[in-house]
Amino acid sequence: MSVLLWGRPLAAALLVSNAALLGALAVLYDLTRAEVSDVAARTTVVLLCVFPTAFFWFAPYSESLFLLLAAAALWAARQGRWPLAAAAGFGAALTRNIGVVVGIALLVEALQQRAEGDRPLVRGILASVATCLGTLAYLLFWQAKAGDWLAPLHQQANWERVFSWPWSTVIEGTRAAFRYVGNTNGSYWLIDWLLVVPVLAAAVVALFRYRWAFRIYLWGGLLVPLSFVFQDRPLMSMPRFVLPLFPAFWAMAAMLERWRVPRWGVAAVGAAGLGLLVPLFVNWYYIF
């Protein structure tokens, strides 16, 4: 893409992110309408666009592209269009390291459809394998480029990420959120907590509402980053990592509908959060 823009990689990344977001919202709207309801589809799109870290959708990050590919893979699987699911899953695994979770979700969806007696199993298994091959292809790229197929994992050492049990991460993140209140930079820990905890609560609700494929995609997407953390700021980057985990936003939409919370009120709160975080992000504060 940067070649088409006369060697401007940043412009290319911005173009890809914005175009991918448009496609992702369209696919997700259709998927949500089929799996939940028209009302939930509209609310989910609103929530994704006004979440306080939604500016990452438009930034040169992988969130938009990953959402497009992951949602397309799951949408195609639900339609029984397994070749499309395989292609989208392969792309998702190339885009993000948690793309392999999409492969697991596709396998579970194939098994569930087989148990329901309406779809063959082999094509679903092949789609799952194709998705996992995306991760393998990415590692082989780094083997060819740097002579180290685990280079992406080794780069995590620069962020000082270490293994942590997910529940320990949440506990330590909660302690840090309130331990540093009043300190000069203490707001970062509190912001992380305020944005991540509602998503975790919604994920618990989603665990009892949606098909197994969506539950696995959601919880796999949560547990992986919660297991490898920067110890001094346990929830660092989690407000960004949760963005593509759309089943959590389905659950939020369901709770808002049940409690009859107007979408304009949610949009106002989200806009306030965006108004706070966007200036920090563009001025190179520790929002990433």
MOFENBEL-V447726 format. One record per pair of residues at least 12 apart in sequence whose C-alpha atoms are under 6 Angstrom apart, sorted by the first residue. I is the first residue (numbers start at 1). GAP is how many residues later the second one is. D is the distance in whole Angstrom. If there is no record, write none. Layout:
i=I gap=GAP d=D
i=I gap=GAP d=D
This chain:
i=13 gap=47 d=5
i=14 gap=45 d=6
i=14 gap=46 d=5
i=17 gap=41 d=6
i=17 gap=47 d=5
i=18 gap=40 d=5
i=20 gap=44 d=5
i=20 gap=45 d=5
i=21 gap=43 d=5
i=24 gap=43 d=6
i=24 gap=44 d=4
i=29 gap=12 d=5
i=31 gap=44 d=6
i=40 gap=213 d=6
i=43 gap=210 d=6
i=44 gap=205 d=6
i=44 gap=206 d=6
i=44 gap=209 d=6
i=50 gap=217 d=6
i=50 gap=220 d=5
i=50 gap=221 d=6
i=51 gap=219 d=5
i=52 gap=218 d=5
i=52 gap=221 d=5
i=52 gap=222 d=4
i=66 gap=26 d=5
i=67 gap=177 d=5
i=69 gap=19 d=5
i=69 gap=23 d=5
i=70 gap=22 d=6
i=73 gap=12 d=4
i=73 gap=15 d=5
i=73 gap=16 d=5
i=86 gap=41 d=4
i=86 gap=44 d=6
i=86 gap=45 d=6
i=89 gap=42 d=5
i=90 gap=40 d=6
i=90 gap=41 d=4
i=90 gap=44 d=4
i=93 gap=41 d=5
i=93 gap=42 d=5
i=94 gap=40 d=5
i=94 gap=41 d=6
i=94 gap=44 d=6
i=100 gap=32 d=5
i=101 gap=116 d=6
i=101 gap=119 d=6
i=103 gap=25 d=4
i=103 gap=28 d=5
i=103 gap=29 d=6
i=105 gap=108 d=4
i=105 gap=111 d=6
i=105 gap=112 d=6
i=106 gap=22 d=5
i=107 gap=18 d=6
i=107 gap=21 d=5
i=108 gap=105 d=6
i=109 gap=104 d=5
i=110 gap=14 d=5
i=160 gap=70 d=6
i=161 gap=67 d=6
i=161 gap=68 d=5
i=161 gap=69 d=5
i=162 gap=66 d=5
i=162 gap=67 d=5
i=163 gap=64 d=5
i=163 gap=65 d=5
i=164 gap=63 d=5
i=164 gap=64 d=6
i=165 gap=62 d=5
i=166 gap=60 d=5
i=166 gap=61 d=5
i=169 gap=65 d=6
i=173 gap=61 d=5
i=173 gap=62 d=6
i=177 gap=12 d=5
i=177 gap=13 d=4
i=192 gap=43 d=6
i=195 gap=44 d=6
i=196 gap=43 d=6
i=202 gap=46 d=5
i=202 gap=49 d=5
i=202 gap=50 d=6
i=203 gap=45 d=5
i=206 gap=45 d=5
i=218 gap=27 d=5
i=237 gap=51 d=5
